[in-house]
Amino acid sequence: MNRCCCPICKREYDSPKKVCACGFEGVECPIYECSELSRDYESRRLFNLYKFTKRVATGVIPYEPSPLQTLEIEDGVLTIDEALEKRGLALVDEPFRDNRKTVARDGLLALRTDVEALILNSYGANAMFLDESHVKALFFGKDFRELTDGFFYPFSAVRYLWVDGDNPAFTSDNNVMYNKDKTLLISYARLRPEEEFRVPATVRSLSRAAFYYPKHLRRLYLPRGIKIPDGALTFYDDRAPEIIYY
């Protein structure tokens, strides 16, 4: 018999639980189809993970920041490895003070493979911060300010992108991330399920890796005159979407 496992705290149950001891709602037992996990099961599990993470990010559910452990500084880069607790949600809460180095601004954080949701309440992040993580739900807190161009290059699994509404530098809309006034599209979540997307007419430029191997996108509408830097539109040759200018 398949045991049910909470994606947050990793507790196991013999049967489904409406609410886990950690507060996560909707713990199901895995459903398989032809030896693979059912798409419906995976979709429900991930959406429940997103809902839980959003409640933590907005303060509805209290959650302790994940422990950070400094291992070494090499060539001016603060390297962090195996720094997070072995849970499905990691909360990085490292305030920026006195111009000191922070993990989020200057370091490389190798996430455990079971961390699928991440909340960044730090000041900023560079392109190497999450390395080759398996994060599927990525949240940016209200104090987040700096994001290195190309930050999303390493990502292969992001489904949900969310920015705190009080953040003065960035915003998000239906799992697409922009600067605050929506003149720059920063990232389109790679696993966003919609097959069609219209870039808002306010957008004047795309960031590097704005569309980085989107899995389901089949038709992309772009405003005429939009700036498209190298690497902004990166698709698989056999799955490149139709691009239409309007």
C-alpha positions in Angstrom: 0.0 0.0 0.0 1.3 3.5 -0.9 1.9 5.7 2.2 0.8 9.3 2.0 3.7 11.8 2.5 3.3 15.5 3.4 5.4 17.5 0.9 6.2 20.1 3.6 7.4 18.2 6.7 7.8 14.7 5.1 5.5 13.0 7.7 4.0 9.8 6.4 0.5 8.5 6.9 -1.3 5.2 6.1 -4.3 7.1 4.6 -5.0 10.6 3.3 -5.2 13.5 5.8 -7.2 16.6 5.4 -4.7 18.5 7.5 -1.2 17.4 8.4 0.3 18.1 11.8 2.4 20.9 10.2 -0.8 22.6 8.9 -0.5 21.5 5.3 -3.9 20.7 3.8 -4.6 17.9 1.4 -2.1 15.1 2.0 -2.9 12.4 -0.6 -1.5 8.9 -1.2 0.3 8.8 -4.6 -1.8 7.7 -7.6 0.0 5.9 -10.4 -0.9 5.4 -14.0 1.3 3.0 -16.0 4.0 3.1 -13.2 4.1 7.0 -13.4 2.5 9.5 -11.0 -0.9 10.7 -12.2 -0.8 14.2 -13.7 -4.0 15.1 -11.8 -2.4 13.9 -8.5 0.8 15.9 -9.2 -1.2 19.0 -10.2 -3.3 18.9 -7.0 -0.3 18.3 -4.8 1.7 21.2 -6.3 -1.3 23.5 -6.0 -1.7 22.7 -2.4 2.0 23.3 -1.9 1.6 26.7 -3.6 -1.4 27.6 -1.3 0.5 26.6 1.8 3.6 28.6 0.8 1.5 31.7 0.0 -0.1 31.5 3.5 3.3 31.3 5.0 4.6 34.2 2.9 1.7 36.4 3.9 2.0 35.6 7.6 -1.1 33.5 7.9 0.9 30.4 9.0 3.9 31.0 11.3 7.1 29.3 9.9 10.7 29.4 11.2 13.4 30.6 8.7 15.5 27.8 7.4 18.9 27.4 9.1 21.9 28.7 7.1 25.4 27.4 7.5 28.5 29.2 6.1 31.0 26.7 4.8 33.7 28.9 3.1 34.5 32.0 1.1 36.3 31.4 -2.1 37.2 34.1 -4.6 34.9 36.5 -2.8 31.9 34.2 -3.1 30.1 33.0 0.0 29.4 29.3 -0.5 26.5 27.6 1.3 25.8 23.9 0.9 23.1 21.6 2.4 22.0 24.7 4.3 18.3 24.0 4.5 16.3 21.6 6.7 15.1 18.5 4.9 11.6 19.8 4.3 9.6 20.7 1.2 9.5 24.5 2.0 12.5 26.6 2.7 12.2 30.2 4.1 15.3 32.2 3.6 15.1 35.3 5.8 18.5 37.0 5.8 18.1 40.8 6.1 20.6 43.1 4.4 22.5 45.2 7.0 25.7 47.3 7.1 26.7 46.2 3.6 27.8 42.8 4.8 27.7 39.9 2.4 24.5 37.9 2.5 23.8 34.4 1.2 21.1 35.8 -1.1 23.2 38.6 -2.7 26.6 37.0 -2.9 26.4 33.3 -2.4 25.7 29.9 -3.9 23.0 27.9 -2.1 22.8 24.2 -3.1 19.2 23.2 -2.2 18.3 19.8 -1.0 16.4 18.0 -3.8 13.2 17.8 -1.8 12.8 21.5 -1.4 10.1 22.4 -3.9 8.9 25.7 -2.4 11.1 28.7 -1.5 10.4 32.0 0.1 13.1 34.7 -0.3 12.8 37.4 2.3 16.3 38.5 1.6 17.5 41.8 -0.1 18.5 40.2 -3.4 19.9 37.2 -5.3 22.5 36.6 -7.9 22.3 34.3 -10.9 24.0 31.4 -9.0 21.9 31.6 -5.9 19.7 28.5 -6.4 22.1 26.6 -8.5 20.4 23.5 -9.9 17.4 23.4 -7.5 14.1 21.6 -7.9 12.1 24.6 -6.7 8.6 24.6 -8.2 7.0 27.5 -6.2 9.2 30.6 -5.9 8.1 33.5 -3.7 9.7 36.9 -3.3 9.1 38.9 -0.1 8.3 42.6 0.2 12.0 43.6 1.0 13.5 41.9 -2.1 15.2 44.5 -4.3 18.1 43.2 -6.4 17.9 40.4 -9.0 20.8 39.7 -11.3 20.0 39.6 -15.0 19.9 36.0 -16.0 18.8 34.8 -12.5 16.3 32.3 -13.9 18.8 30.5 -16.2 19.4 27.6 -13.8 15.7 26.9 -13.3 14.0 23.9 -14.9 11.0 23.3 -12.7 9.3 26.6 -11.6 5.5 26.4 -11.9 4.5 29.2 -9.6 6.0 32.7 -9.4 4.7 35.1 -6.8 5.8 38.5 -5.5 4.5 40.2 -2.4 2.1 43.0 -3.3 4.0 45.4 -1.1 7.2 44.9 -2.9 8.2 48.3 -4.6 10.6 46.8 -7.1 8.8 43.8 -8.6 5.4 42.4 -9.3 3.8 39.2 -10.6 0.7 38.4 -12.5 -0.5 34.8 -13.1 3.0 33.3 -12.6 4.8 35.8 -14.7 7.3 38.2 -13.0 7.8 41.9 -14.0 9.4 45.0 -12.7 7.0 47.2 -10.7 5.6 49.3 -13.6 5.5 46.3 -16.0 7.8 47.7 -18.6 10.2 44.8 -18.2 9.2 41.1 -18.3 11.6 39.3 -16.0 10.5 35.7 -16.1 7.7 33.5 -17.5 7.4 30.4 -15.2 8.7 27.5 -17.2 6.0 25.0 -16.2 3.2 27.5 -16.5 0.4 25.3 -18.1 -1.2 27.8 -20.5 -0.4 27.2 -24.2 -0.9 30.9 -25.2 0.4 34.1 -23.7 0.1 37.8 -24.6 2.9 40.0 -23.3 1.2 43.2 -21.9 1.5 46.2 -24.1 3.2 48.1 -21.3 6.3 45.8 -21.6 9.1 47.5 -23.5 11.8 44.9 -23.0 12.4 41.3 -22.1 15.0 40.2 -19.5 17.6 37.6 -20.4 16.0 34.2 -20.0 12.6 35.7 -19.8 11.2 32.7 -21.8 13.6 29.9 -21.0 12.4 26.6 -22.4 8.8 27.0 -21.5 7.3 23.6 -21.6 3.7 24.2 -22.6 3.8 27.5 -24.5 2.6 27.2 -28.1 1.7 30.7 -29.1 3.4 34.0 -27.9 2.1 37.5 -28.7 4.7 40.3 -28.4 4.2 44.1 -28.7 5.7 45.6 -31.8 9.0 47.3 -31.0 9.8 45.3 -27.9 13.5 44.9 -27.1 14.6 41.2 -27.1 18.2 40.7 -25.8 20.2 37.6 -26.6 18.8 34.6 -24.6 15.4 36.2 -23.9 13.6 33.7 -26.1 15.1 30.2 -25.7 13.0 27.3 -26.9 13.5 23.7 -27.9 13.8 23.4 -31.6 10.9 21.0 -31.9 8.6 22.9 -29.5 9.2 26.6 -30.4 6.0 28.5 -30.1 4.5 30.6 -32.9 5.5 34.2 -32.3 2.9 36.9 -33.3 3.6 40.7 -33.1 0.6 42.9 -32.4 
